[in-house]
Amino acid sequence: MSSRPRIDYRAKSHLSYFAYACHRFSGLLLACFLPLHFLMLSQSLRGAAGFESALGLTDIWVFKFGEWALVILLAIHLAGGVRLLMIEFGPWRGLRKGWIQVSILFAIVCGLLFLYFAN
């Protein structure tokens, strides 16, 4: 007899697991972004000229894509956090798939609005 617990793969195919994984993954990627953000902000310590030259990098298409990805990640993480708060503090009525789909739609709309208003 094996003492290892069996893994129920049905639980990992549920939409709630997908929402959990998206929230966790977006949080990890946002944590990886923070050192780059602080590095950019530290350029202001060199004066206005140093900060302006660092900001000049943001005109490259890779950084524009990164800004869009950052907005998407923030929206996904926000929606996942709201979902967790609803589970923790709201009345339990079972898992509702509609909230997860609304969260995904919210993240997509945020990204599209960012692309529309970004010049």
N, CA, C and O atoms as CSV, one atom per row, in Angstrom:
chain,resi,resn,atom,element,x,y,z
A,1,MET,N,N,0.828,-1.182,0.000
A,1,MET,CA,C,0.000,0.000,0.000
A,1,MET,C,C,0.876,1.252,0.000
A,1,MET,O,O,1.849,1.356,0.748
A,2,SER,N,N,0.515,2.160,-0.829
A,2,SER,CA,C,1.229,3.423,-0.912
A,2,SER,C,C,0.586,4.438,0.034
A,2,SER,O,O,-0.638,4.534,0.124
A,3,SER,N,N,1.429,5.186,0.732
A,3,SER,CA,C,0.895,6.180,1.663
A,3,SER,C,C,0.763,7.553,0.998
A,3,SER,O,O,0.319,8.513,1.627
A,4,ARG,N,N,1.146,7.635,-0.255
A,4,ARG,CA,C,1.038,8.914,-0.954
A,4,ARG,C,C,-0.424,9.186,-1.303
A,4,ARG,O,O,-1.147,8.281,-1.719
A,5,PRO,N,N,-0.856,10.440,-1.130
A,5,PRO,CA,C,-2.250,10.747,-1.480
A,5,PRO,C,C,-2.440,10.744,-2.996
A,5,PRO,O,O,-1.539,11.090,-3.761
A,6,ARG,N,N,-3.608,10.355,-3.386
A,6,ARG,CA,C,-3.940,10.346,-4.811
A,6,ARG,C,C,-4.301,11.752,-5.254
A,6,ARG,O,O,-4.940,12.501,-4.514
A,7,ILE,N,N,-3.897,12.101,-6.444
A,7,ILE,CA,C,-4.213,13.405,-6.999
A,7,ILE,C,C,-5.500,13.281,-7.804
A,7,ILE,O,O,-5.609,12.445,-8.702
A,8,ASP,N,N,-6.456,14.112,-7.475
A,8,ASP,CA,C,-7.711,14.124,-8.205
A,8,ASP,C,C,-7.588,15.163,-9.315
A,8,ASP,O,O,-7.664,16.364,-9.053
A,9,TYR,N,N,-7.401,14.715,-10.541
A,9,TYR,CA,C,-7.196,15.630,-11.657
A,9,TYR,C,C,-8.481,16.336,-12.068
A,9,TYR,O,O,-8.431,17.322,-12.804
A,10,ARG,N,N,-9.619,15.856,-11.610
A,10,ARG,CA,C,-10.878,16.541,-11.920
A,10,ARG,C,C,-10.913,17.916,-11.275
A,10,ARG,O,O,-11.480,18.847,-11.846
A,11,ALA,N,N,-10.319,18.064,-10.098
A,11,ALA,CA,C,-10.309,19.354,-9.418
A,11,ALA,C,C,-9.463,20.363,-10.189
A,11,ALA,O,O,-9.766,21.556,-10.190
A,12,LYS,N,N,-8.412,19.890,-10.840
A,12,LYS,CA,C,-7.563,20.798,-11.592
A,12,LYS,C,C,-8.139,21.163,-12.950
A,12,LYS,O,O,-7.624,22.066,-13.610
A,13,SER,N,N,-9.172,20.497,-13.375
A,13,SER,CA,C,-9.801,20.853,-14.637
A,13,SER,C,C,-10.991,21.786,-14.416
A,13,SER,O,O,-11.645,22.181,-15.381
A,14,HIS,N,N,-11.278,22.139,-13.182
A,14,HIS,CA,C,-12.388,23.043,-12.874
A,14,HIS,C,C,-11.987,24.482,-13.193
A,14,HIS,O,O,-10.809,24.832,-13.116
A,15,LEU,N,N,-12.957,25.307,-13.549
A,15,LEU,CA,C,-12.695,26.700,-13.893
A,15,LEU,C,C,-12.138,27.483,-12.713
A,15,LEU,O,O,-11.388,28.439,-12.908
A,16,SER,N,N,-12.491,27.096,-11.503
A,16,SER,CA,C,-11.954,27.781,-10.326
A,16,SER,C,C,-10.452,27.564,-10.182
A,16,SER,O,O,-9.735,28.455,-9.726
A,17,TYR,N,N,-9.978,26.393,-10.566
A,17,TYR,CA,C,-8.533,26.157,-10.519
A,17,TYR,C,C,-7.823,27.038,-11.542
A,17,TYR,O,O,-6.726,27.536,-11.286
A,18,PHE,N,N,-8.451,27.228,-12.697
A,18,PHE,CA,C,-7.882,28.121,-13.708
A,18,PHE,C,C,-7.795,29.546,-13.166
A,18,PHE,O,O,-6.794,30.228,-13.382
A,19,ALA,N,N,-8.833,30.003,-12.463
A,19,ALA,CA,C,-8.819,31.340,-11.872
A,19,ALA,C,C,-7.730,31.448,-10.806
A,19,ALA,O,O,-7.030,32.458,-10.730
A,20,TYR,N,N,-7.588,30.420,-9.994
A,20,TYR,CA,C,-6.523,30.391,-8.985
A,20,TYR,C,C,-5.151,30.469,-9.641
A,20,TYR,O,O,-4.293,31.235,-9.203
A,21,ALA,N,N,-4.942,29.673,-10.696
A,21,ALA,CA,C,-3.647,29.645,-11.368
A,21,ALA,C,C,-3.338,30.984,-12.026
A,21,ALA,O,O,-2.197,31.444,-11.987
A,22,CYS,N,N,-4.345,31.614,-12.631
A,22,CYS,CA,C,-4.136,32.931,-13.249
A,22,CYS,C,C,-3.763,33.967,-12.199
A,22,CYS,O,O,-2.878,34.791,-12.427
A,23,HIS,N,N,-4.434,33.931,-11.047
A,23,HIS,CA,C,-4.125,34.879,-9.982
A,23,HIS,C,C,-2.714,34.669,-9.452
A,23,HIS,O,O,-1.981,35.631,-9.225
A,24,ARG,N,N,-2.340,33.429,-9.258
A,24,ARG,CA,C,-0.995,33.127,-8.753
A,24,ARG,C,C,0.078,33.505,-9.776
A,24,ARG,O,O,1.087,34.117,-9.427
A,25,PHE,N,N,-0.146,33.139,-11.029
A,25,PHE,CA,C,0.828,33.410,-12.088
A,25,PHE,C,C,0.981,34.912,-12.318
A,25,PHE,O,O,2.098,35.399,-12.489
A,26,SER,N,N,-0.130,35.651,-12.323
A,26,SER,CA,C,-0.036,37.100,-12.519
A,26,SER,C,C,0.689,37.751,-11.342
A,26,SER,O,O,1.447,38.702,-11.533
A,27,GLY,N,N,0.464,37.253,-10.141
A,27,GLY,CA,C,1.178,37.792,-8.984
A,27,GLY,C,C,2.677,37.562,-9.064
A,27,GLY,O,O,3.463,38.441,-8.710
A,28,LEU,N,N,3.073,36.389,-9.528
A,28,LEU,CA,C,4.509,36.110,-9.681
A,28,LEU,C,C,5.135,36.993,-10.746
A,28,LEU,O,O,6.240,37.502,-10.556
A,29,LEU,N,N,4.446,37.183,-11.861
A,29,LEU,CA,C,4.986,38.038,-12.912
A,29,LEU,C,C,5.042,39.496,-12.482
A,29,LEU,O,O,5.975,40.213,-12.843
A,30,LEU,N,N,4.054,39.941,-11.716
A,30,LEU,CA,C,4.097,41.307,-11.203
A,30,LEU,C,C,5.241,41.475,-10.206
A,30,LEU,O,O,5.863,42.536,-10.151
A,31,ALA,N,N,5.520,40.451,-9.427
A,31,ALA,CA,C,6.652,40.509,-8.499
A,31,ALA,C,C,7.974,40.573,-9.253
A,31,ALA,O,O,8.923,41.202,-8.783
A,32,CYS,N,N,8.048,39.933,-10.412
A,32,CYS,CA,C,9.255,40.021,-11.236
A,32,CYS,C,C,9.410,41.402,-11.859
A,32,CYS,O,O,10.527,41.837,-12.138
A,33,PHE,N,N,8.296,42.092,-12.079
A,33,PHE,CA,C,8.332,43.427,-12.666
A,33,PHE,C,C,8.846,44.476,-11.683
A,33,PHE,O,O,9.472,45.451,-12.098
A,34,LEU,N,N,8.593,44.292,-10.395
A,34,LEU,CA,C,8.929,45.318,-9.411
A,34,LEU,C,C,10.398,45.741,-9.411
A,34,LEU,O,O,10.658,46.942,-9.342
A,35,PRO,N,N,11.375,44.832,-9.484
A,35,PRO,CA,C,12.761,45.302,-9.524
A,35,PRO,C,C,13.056,46.196,-10.742
A,35,PRO,O,O,13.821,47.155,-10.641
A,36,LEU,N,N,12.449,45.877,-11.879
A,36,LEU,CA,C,12.636,46.729,-13.059
A,36,LEU,C,C,12.014,48.106,-12.850
A,36,LEU,O,O,12.562,49.122,-13.277
A,37,HIS,N,N,10.882,48.121,-12.196
A,37,HIS,CA,C,10.207,49.386,-11.907
A,37,HIS,C,C,11.061,50.241,-10.962
A,37,HIS,O,O,11.223,51.442,-11.181
A,38,PHE,N,N,11.597,49.625,-9.926
A,38,PHE,CA,C,12.438,50.367,-8.989
A,38,PHE,C,C,13.739,50.822,-9.637
A,38,PHE,O,O,14.257,51.890,-9.311
A,39,LEU,N,N,14.266,50.020,-10.547
A,39,LEU,CA,C,15.466,50.428,-11.281
A,39,LEU,C,C,15.190,51.673,-12.110
A,39,LEU,O,O,16.009,52.591,-12.155
A,40,MET,N,N,14.038,51.705,-12.765
A,40,MET,CA,C,13.683,52.870,-13.564
A,40,MET,C,C,13.488,54.101,-12.680
A,40,MET,O,O,13.927,55.199,-13.020
A,41,LEU,N,N,12.824,53.901,-11.546
A,41,LEU,CA,C,12.629,55.034,-10.635
A,41,LEU,C,C,13.939,55.525,-10.043
A,41,LEU,O,O,14.084,56.715,-9.761
A,42,SER,N,N,14.881,54.636,-9.855
A,42,SER,CA,C,16.174,55.054,-9.283
A,42,SER,C,C,16.954,55.946,-10.238
A,42,SER,O,O,17.861,56.664,-9.818
A,43,GLN,N,N,16.608,55.904,-11.512
A,43,GLN,CA,C,17.291,56.773,-12.471
A,43,GLN,C,C,16.991,58.246,-12.210
A,43,GLN,O,O,17.744,59.118,-12.643
A,44,SER,N,N,15.901,58.527,-11.507
A,44,SER,CA,C,15.589,59.921,-11.182
A,44,SER,C,C,16.583,60.495,-10.183
A,44,SER,O,O,16.700,61.715,-10.061
A,45,LEU,N,N,17.299,59.635,-9.468
A,45,LEU,CA,C,18.314,60.122,-8.534
A,45,LEU,C,C,19.504,60.721,-9.265
A,45,LEU,O,O,20.282,61.473,-8.679
A,46,ARG,N,N,19.646,60.394,-10.529
A,46,ARG,CA,C,20.727,60.969,-11.342
A,46,ARG,C,C,20.361,62.345,-11.881
A,46,ARG,O,O,21.181,62.994,-12.529
A,47,GLY,N,N,19.176,62.782,-11.628
A,47,GLY,CA,C,18.720,64.081,-12.116
A,47,GLY,C,C,17.737,63.901,-13.248
A,47,GLY,O,O,17.431,62.787,-13.675
A,48,ALA,N,N,17.255,65.030,-13.718
A,48,ALA,CA,C,16.231,65.019,-14.760
A,48,ALA,C,C,16.761,64.426,-16.060
A,48,ALA,O,O,16.034,63.723,-16.762
A,49,ALA,N,N,18.015,64.701,-16.384
A,49,ALA,CA,C,18.572,64.192,-17.646
A,49,ALA,C,C,18.684,62.666,-17.627
A,49,ALA,O,O,18.393,62.009,-18.627
A,50,GLY,N,N,19.100,62.108,-16.504
A,50,GLY,CA,C,19.214,60.657,-16.403
A,50,GLY,C,C,17.860,59.975,-16.475
A,50,GLY,O,O,17.718,58.911,-17.077
A,51,PHE,N,N,16.869,60.599,-15.856
A,51,PHE,CA,C,15.529,60.018,-15.879
A,51,PHE,C,C,14.903,60.131,-17.273
A,51,PHE,O,O,14.229,59.208,-17.729
A,52,GLU,N,N,15.127,61.261,-17.944
A,52,GLU,CA,C,14.594,61.435,-19.299
A,52,GLU,C,C,15.222,60.446,-20.277
A,52,GLU,O,O,14.541,59.939,-21.169
A,53,SER,N,N,16.513,60.169,-20.115
A,53,SER,CA,C,17.144,59.193,-21.011
A,53,SER,C,C,16.611,57.782,-20.742
A,53,SER,O,O,16.462,56.984,-21.668
A,54,ALA,N,N,16.328,57.482,-19.487
A,54,ALA,CA,C,15.744,56.177,-19.163
A,54,ALA,C,C,14.312,56.079,-19.690
A,54,ALA,O,O,13.892,55.019,-20.154
A,55,LEU,N,N,13.573,57.169,-19.621
A,55,LEU,CA,C,12.211,57.169,-20.151
A,55,LEU,C,C,12.190,57.070,-21.675
A,55,LEU,O,O,11.198,56.640,-22.264
A,56,GLY,N,N,13.291,57.470,-22.306
A,56,GLY,CA,C,13.377,57.345,-23.757
A,56,GLY,C,C,13.304,55.903,-24.221
A,56,GLY,O,O,12.902,55.631,-25.352
A,57,LEU,N,N,13.692,54.973,-23.352
A,57,LEU,CA,C,13.602,53.556,-23.699
A,57,LEU,C,C,12.162,53.085,-23.867
A,57,LEU,O,O,11.901,52.112,-24.574
A,58,THR,N,N,11.234,53.771,-23.220
A,58,THR,CA,C,9.846,53.312,-23.253
A,58,THR,C,C,9.180,53.555,-24.604
A,58,THR,O,O,8.042,53.132,-24.808
A,59,ASP,N,N,9.861,54.226,-25.530
A,59,ASP,CA,C,9.302,54.424,-26.873
A,59,ASP,C,C,9.531,53.214,-27.773
A,59,ASP,O,O,8.974,53.149,-28.869
A,60,ILE,N,N,10.328,52.269,-27.335
A,60,ILE,CA,C,10.594,51.057,-28.120
A,60,ILE,C,C,9.369,50.148,-28.022
A,60,ILE,O,O,8.715,50.092,-26.981
A,61,TRP,N,N,9.061,49.440,-29.102
A,61,TRP,CA,C,7.844,48.620,-29.170
A,61,TRP,C,C,7.799,47.526,-28.111
A,61,TRP,O,O,6.718,47.147,-27.660
A,62,VAL,N,N,8.956,47.017,-27.712
A,62,VAL,CA,C,8.982,45.962,-26.697
A,62,VAL,C,C,8.440,46.492,-25.366
A,62,VAL,O,O,7.719,45.792,-24.655
A,63,PHE,N,N,8.797,47.731,-25.044
A,63,PHE,CA,C,8.316,48.328,-23.803
A,63,PHE,C,C,6.832,48.664,-23.895
A,63,PHE,O,O,6.106,48.565,-22.905
A,64,LYS,N,N,6.379,49.063,-25.088
A,64,LYS,CA,C,4.941,49.310,-25.275
A,64,LYS,C,C,4.157,48.018,-25.060
A,64,LYS,O,O,3.106,48.029,-24.419
A,65,PHE,N,N,4.661,46.909,-25.590
A,65,PHE,CA,C,4.020,45.617,-25.365
A,65,PHE,C,C,4.056,45.254,-23.886
A,65,PHE,O,O,3.085,44.726,-23.343
A,66,GLY,N,N,5.190,45.542,-23.236
A,66,GLY,CA,C,5.319,45.267,-21.806
A,66,GLY,C,C,4.335,46.071,-20.975
A,66,GLY,O,O,3.791,45.562,-19.995
A,67,GLU,N,N,4.098,47.330,-21.358
A,67,GLU,CA,C,3.110,48.135,-20.643
A,67,GLU,C,C,1.717,47.539,-20.794
A,67,GLU,O,O,0.946,47.489,-19.835
A,68,TRP,N,N,1.403,47.091,-21.999
A,68,TRP,CA,C,0.104,46.462,-22.231
A,68,TRP,C,C,-0.015,45.183,-21.402
A,68,TRP,O,O,-1.046,44.942,-20.775
A,69,ALA,N,N,1.033,44.369,-21.400
A,69,ALA,CA,C,1.013,43.125,-20.617
A,69,ALA,C,C,0.883,43.438,-19.128
A,69,ALA,O,O,0.213,42.708,-18.399
A,70,LEU,N,N,1.514,44.510,-18.676
A,70,LEU,CA,C,1.422,44.904,-17.273
A,70,LEU,C,C,-0.014,45.267,-16.904
A,70,LEU,O,O,-0.495,44.892,-15.835
A,71,VAL,N,N,-0.693,45.989,-17.777
A,71,VAL,CA,C,-2.090,46.345,-17.514
A,71,VAL,C,C,-2.954,45.088,-17.452
A,71,VAL,O,O,-3.814,44.966,-16.579
A,72,ILE,N,N,-2.729,44.161,-18.372
A,72,ILE,CA,C,-3.486,42.910,-18.367
A,72,ILE,C,C,-3.216,42.130,-17.075
A,72,ILE,O,O,-4.149,41.632,-16.444
A,73,LEU,N,N,-1.951,42.024,-16.685
A,73,LEU,CA,C,-1.607,41.291,-15.465
A,73,LEU,C,C,-2.221,41.936,-14.225
A,73,LEU,O,O,-2.706,41.244,-13.330
A,74,LEU,N,N,-2.194,43.270,-14.182
A,74,LEU,CA,C,-2.807,43.953,-13.041
A,74,LEU,C,C,-4.310,43.711,-12.993
A,74,LEU,O,O,-4.875,43.510,-11.918
A,75,ALA,N,N,-4.960,43.729,-14.157
A,75,ALA,CA,C,-6.406,43.491,-14.191
A,75,ALA,C,C,-6.729,42.058,-13.780
A,75,ALA,O,O,-7.685,41.826,-13.041
A,76,ILE,N,N,-5.942,41.100,-14.250
A,76,ILE,CA,C,-6.164,39.703,-13.872
A,76,ILE,C,C,-5.954,39.522,-12.371
A,76,ILE,O,O,-6.736,38.847,-11.701
A,77,HIS,N,N,-4.897,40.127,-11.855
A,77,HIS,CA,C,-4.600,39.982,-10.432
A,77,HIS,C,C,-5.674,40.665,-9.580
A,77,HIS,O,O,-6.062,40.144,-8.534
A,78,LEU,N,N,-6.148,41.817,-10.024
A,78,LEU,CA,C,-7.220,42.505,-9.307
A,78,LEU,C,C,-8.490,41.667,-9.296
A,78,LEU,O,O,-9.128,41.508,-8.255
A,79,ALA,N,N,-8.854,41.134,-10.453
A,79,ALA,CA,C,-10.074,40.324,-10.532
A,79,ALA,C,C,-9.953,39.057,-9.678
A,79,ALA,O,O,-10.912,38.650,-9.022
A,80,GLY,N,N,-8.771,38.440,-9.692
A,80,GLY,CA,C,-8.556,37.261,-8.853
A,80,GLY,C,C,-8.594,37.594,-7.380
A,80,GLY,O,O,-9.096,36.808,-6.576
A,81,GLY,N,N,-8.067,38.754,-7.016
A,81,GLY,CA,C,-8.113,39.177,-5.619
A,81,GLY,C,C,-9.524,39.464,-5.152
A,81,GLY,O,O,-9.890,39.123,-4.027
A,82,VAL,N,N,-10.325,40.096,-6.014
A,82,VAL,CA,C,-11.729,40.344,-5.672
A,82,VAL,C,C,-12.468,39.023,-5.524
A,82,VAL,O,O,-13.305,38.874,-4.634
A,83,ARG,N,N,-12.164,38.069,-6.390
A,83,ARG,CA,C,-12.778,36.745,-6.293
A,83,ARG,C,C,-12.454,36.092,-4.948
A,83,ARG,O,O,-13.328,35.516,-4.299
A,84,LEU,N,N,-11.186,36.188,-4.539
A,84,LEU,CA,C,-10.803,35.620,-3.246
A,84,LEU,C,C,-11.492,36.320,-2.084
A,84,LEU,O,O,-11.907,35.672,-1.123
A,85,LEU,N,N,-11.616,37.642,-2.170
A,85,LEU,CA,C,-12.307,38.370,-1.111
A,85,LEU,C,C,-13.779,37.972,-1.039
A,85,LEU,O,O,-14.349,37.879,0.048
A,86,MET,N,N,-14.386,37.740,-2.188
A,86,MET,CA,C,-15.782,37.307,-2.199
A,86,MET,C,C,-15.924,35.924,-1.580
A,86,MET,O,O,-16.890,35.651,-0.868
A,87,ILE,N,N,-14.963,35.057,-1.854
A,87,ILE,CA,C,-15.017,33.718,-1.263
A,87,ILE,C,C,-14.800,33.797,0.242
A,87,ILE,O,O,-15.484,33.113,1.004
A,88,GLU,N,N,-13.859,34.622,0.675
A,88,GLU,CA,C,-13.520,34.701,2.103
A,88,GLU,C,C,-14.596,35.392,2.928
A,88,GLU,O,O,-14.964,34.910,4.000
A,89,PHE,N,N,-15.105,36.522,2.433
A,89,PHE,CA,C,-15.973,37.345,3.263
A,89,PHE,C,C,-17.430,37.354,2.835
A,89,PHE,O,O,-18.288,37.841,3.571
A,90,GLY,N,N,-17.715,36.830,1.669
A,90,GLY,CA,C,-19.093,36.820,1.207
A,90,GLY,C,C,-19.834,35.590,1.686
A,90,GLY,O,O,-19.224,34.626,2.147
A,91,PRO,N,N,-21.147,35.627,1.575
A,91,PRO,CA,C,-21.918,34.429,1.930
A,91,PRO,C,C,-21.640,33.325,0.909
A,91,PRO,O,O,-21.602,33.572,-0.296
A,92,TRP,N,N,-21.451,32.130,1.401
A,92,TRP,CA,C,-21.087,31.014,0.527
A,92,TRP,C,C,-22.329,30.488,-0.172
A,92,TRP,O,O,-23.274,30.022,0.466
A,93,ARG,N,N,-22.307,30.571,-1.499
A,93,ARG,CA,C,-23.410,30.056,-2.294
A,93,ARG,C,C,-22.898,29.078,-3.341
A,93,ARG,O,O,-23.550,28.837,-4.357
A,94,GLY,N,N,-21.749,28.531,-3.084
A,94,GLY,CA,C,-21.166,27.623,-4.058
A,94,GLY,C,C,-20.307,28.388,-5.051
A,94,GLY,O,O,-20.305,29.618,-5.072
A,95,LEU,N,N,-19.601,27.669,-5.846
A,95,LEU,CA,C,-18.737,28.290,-6.840
A,95,LEU,C,C,-19.573,28.731,-8.034
A,95,LEU,O,O,-20.344,27.954,-8.596
A,96,ARG,N,N,-19.406,29.969,-8.398
A,96,ARG,CA,C,-20.154,30.519,-9.517
A,96,ARG,C,C,-19.190,30.795,-10.656
A,96,ARG,O,O,-18.276,31.611,-10.535
A,97,LYS,N,N,-19.406,30.108,-11.752
A,97,LYS,CA,C,-18.519,30.260,-12.901
A,97,LYS,C,C,-18.663,31.621,-13.550
A,97,LYS,O,O,-17.728,32.102,-14.190
A,98,GLY,N,N,-19.812,32.246,-13.397
A,98,GLY,CA,C,-20.033,33.546,-14.022
A,98,GLY,C,C,-19.055,34.602,-13.553
A,98,GLY,O,O,-18.632,35.447,-14.342
A,99,TRP,N,N,-18.689,34.570,-12.281
A,99,TRP,CA,C,-17.750,35.552,-11.756
A,99,TRP,C,C,-16.373,35.402,-12.387
A,99,TRP,O,O,-15.690,36.391,-12.651
A,100,ILE,N,N,-15.980,34.186,-12.620
A,100,ILE,CA,C,-14.669,33.952,-13.226
A,100,ILE,C,C,-14.665,34.458,-14.662
A,100,ILE,O,O,-13.694,35.073,-15.104
A,101,GLN,N,N,-15.738,34.204,-15.384
A,101,GLN,CA,C,-15.815,34.673,-16.763
A,101,GLN,C,C,-15.898,36.190,-16.828
A,101,GLN,O,O,-15.331,36.798,-17.735
A,102,VAL,N,N,-16.590,36.809,-15.888
A,102,VAL,CA,C,-16.632,38.269,-15.826
A,102,VAL,C,C,-15.244,38.817,-15.527
A,102,VAL,O,O,-14.862,39.854,-16.068
A,103,SER,N,N,-14.489,38.142,-14.682
A,103,SER,CA,C,-13.126,38.582,-14.363
A,103,SER,C,C,-12.231,38.528,-15.597
A,103,SER,O,O,-11.437,39.439,-15.833
A,104,ILE,N,N,-12.357,37.472,-16.374
A,104,ILE,CA,C,-11.559,37.351,-17.597
A,104,ILE,C,C,-11.950,38.443,-18.581
A,104,ILE,O,O,-11.086,39.057,-19.206
A,105,LEU,N,N,-13.244,38.685,-18.720
A,105,LEU,CA,C,-13.723,39.738,-19.613
A,105,LEU,C,C,-13.241,41.105,-19.144
A,105,LEU,O,O,-12.879,41.949,-19.964
A,106,PHE,N,N,-13.232,41.333,-17.823
A,106,PHE,CA,C,-12.735,42.582,-17.257
A,106,PHE,C,C,-11.271,42.817,-17.635
A,106,PHE,O,O,-10.896,43.928,-18.009
A,107,ALA,N,N,-10.456,41.781,-17.540
A,107,ALA,CA,C,-9.035,41.907,-17.881
A,107,ALA,C,C,-8.860,42.217,-19.362
A,107,ALA,O,O,-8.018,43.036,-19.728
A,108,ILE,N,N,-9.637,41.578,-20.205
A,108,ILE,CA,C,-9.530,41.822,-21.645
A,108,ILE,C,C,-9.961,43.250,-21.978
A,108,ILE,O,O,-9.307,43.923,-22.775
A,109,VAL,N,N,-11.050,43.713,-21.377
A,109,VAL,CA,C,-11.529,45.073,-21.627
A,109,VAL,C,C,-10.507,46.096,-21.155
A,109,VAL,O,O,-10.277,47.096,-21.835
A,110,CYS,N,N,-9.890,45.862,-19.999
A,110,CYS,CA,C,-8.848,46.782,-19.512
A,110,CYS,C,C,-7.691,46.864,-20.492
A,110,CYS,O,O,-7.186,47.953,-20.764
A,111,GLY,N,N,-7.267,45.732,-21.023
A,111,GLY,CA,C,-6.183,45.726,-21.995
A,111,GLY,C,C,-6.552,46.435,-23.277
A,111,GLY,O,O,-5.740,47.172,-23.837
A,112,LEU,N,N,-7.770,46.222,-23.751
A,112,LEU,CA,C,-8.210,46.892,-24.977
A,112,LEU,C,C,-8.352,48.397,-24.776
A,112,LEU,O,O,-8.006,49.175,-25.664
A,113,LEU,N,N,-8.858,48.812,-23.616
A,113,LEU,CA,C,-8.938,50.244,-23.329
A,113,LEU,C,C,-7.558,50.873,-23.255
A,113,LEU,O,O,-7.358,51.996,-23.717
A,114,PHE,N,N,-6.616,50.161,-22.683
A,114,PHE,CA,C,-5.240,50.669,-22.630
A,114,PHE,C,C,-4.685,50.845,-24.034
A,114,PHE,O,O,-4.055,51.861,-24.327
A,115,LEU,N,N,-4.910,49.866,-24.905
A,115,LEU,CA,C,-4.432,49.984,-26.281
A,115,LEU,C,C,-5.115,51.128,-27.021
A,115,LEU,O,O,-4.490,51.795,-27.846
A,116,TYR,N,N,-6.384,51.356,-26.733
A,116,TYR,CA,C,-7.134,52.418,-27.422
A,116,TYR,C,C,-6.638,53.795,-27.008
A,116,TYR,O,O,-6.479,54.678,-27.851
A,117,PHE,N,N,-6.390,53.985,-25.702
A,117,PHE,CA,C,-6.023,55.310,-25.201
A,117,PHE,C,C,-4.522,55.566,-25.206
A,117,PHE,O,O,-4.103,56.714,-25.059
A,118,ALA,N,N,-3.707,54.540,-25.369
A,118,ALA,CA,C,-2.251,54.727,-25.398
A,118,ALA,C,C,-1.845,55.268,-26.764
A,118,ALA,O,O,-2.317,54.787,-27.794
A,119,ASN,N,N,-1.004,56.228,-26.769
A,119,ASN,CA,C,-0.547,56.826,-28.043
A,119,ASN,C,C,0.828,56.338,-28.378
A,119,ASN,O,O,1.387,56.722,-29.405
